[in-house]
Amino acid sequence: MEDYFYLLEACVRCYNACKEDFESTVRMISEARGLDPEFTKRVLLSLKERYGSTERYRRLRAQLPEEFPL
């Protein structure tokens, strides 16, 4: 799998700038990157499955609200 951590990093930056909910954050990231929002959402969710136990994932995840399904 390509390194899609840049989407999680973008999610953190976007949330910190706008404080929007998960769906709005995904939409903004997708629009900025020229990606389909459903694709972006699937990738973000797959990062949790694949890398949830890594330090990199946990560090980024800690910067987002608990209600985000990541």
C-alpha positions in Angstrom: 0.0 0.0 0.0 1.2 3.4 -0.9 2.2 5.6 2.1 -1.1 7.4 2.7 -0.1 8.9 6.0 -0.1 12.3 4.2 -3.9 12.1 4.3 -3.9 11.5 8.1 -1.4 14.4 8.5 -3.7 16.6 6.3 -6.6 15.5 8.4 -4.8 16.7 11.6 -3.9 20.1 9.9 -7.4 20.6 8.5 -9.1 19.8 11.8 -6.7 22.1 13.8 -7.4 24.9 11.4 -11.2 24.5 11.1 -12.4 22.3 14.0 -15.0 20.7 11.7 -16.5 17.2 12.1 -15.1 14.1 10.5 -17.2 14.3 7.3 -16.5 17.9 6.7 -12.8 17.4 7.3 -12.7 14.5 4.9 -14.6 16.6 2.3 -12.1 19.5 2.6 -9.1 17.2 2.4 -10.5 15.4 -0.7 -11.3 18.7 -2.5 -7.8 20.0 -1.8 -6.2 16.8 -3.0 -8.6 16.2 -5.9 -9.7 12.9 -4.5 -13.1 11.3 -4.1 -14.3 11.7 -0.5 -15.3 8.1 -0.2 -11.8 7.0 -1.3 -10.3 9.4 1.2 -12.5 8.0 4.0 -11.6 4.4 3.1 -7.9 5.2 3.1 -8.1 6.9 6.5 -10.0 4.0 8.0 -7.6 1.5 6.5 -4.7 3.3 8.2 -6.1 2.4 11.5 -6.4 -1.2 10.6 -2.9 -1.4 9.1 -0.9 0.9 11.3 -3.0 1.5 14.4 -0.3 0.1 16.7 2.6 2.2 15.3 4.0 5.3 17.0 3.4 7.4 13.9 -0.3 6.6 13.7 -0.9 7.0 17.4 0.9 10.4 17.5 -1.2 11.7 14.7 -4.4 10.1 16.0 -4.0 11.7 19.4 -4.3 15.1 17.7 -7.9 14.4 16.5 -11.2 14.2 18.4 -12.1 10.8 19.9 -15.3 10.8 17.9 -13.4 10.6 14.6 -13.6 7.0 13.5 -9.9 6.6 12.9 
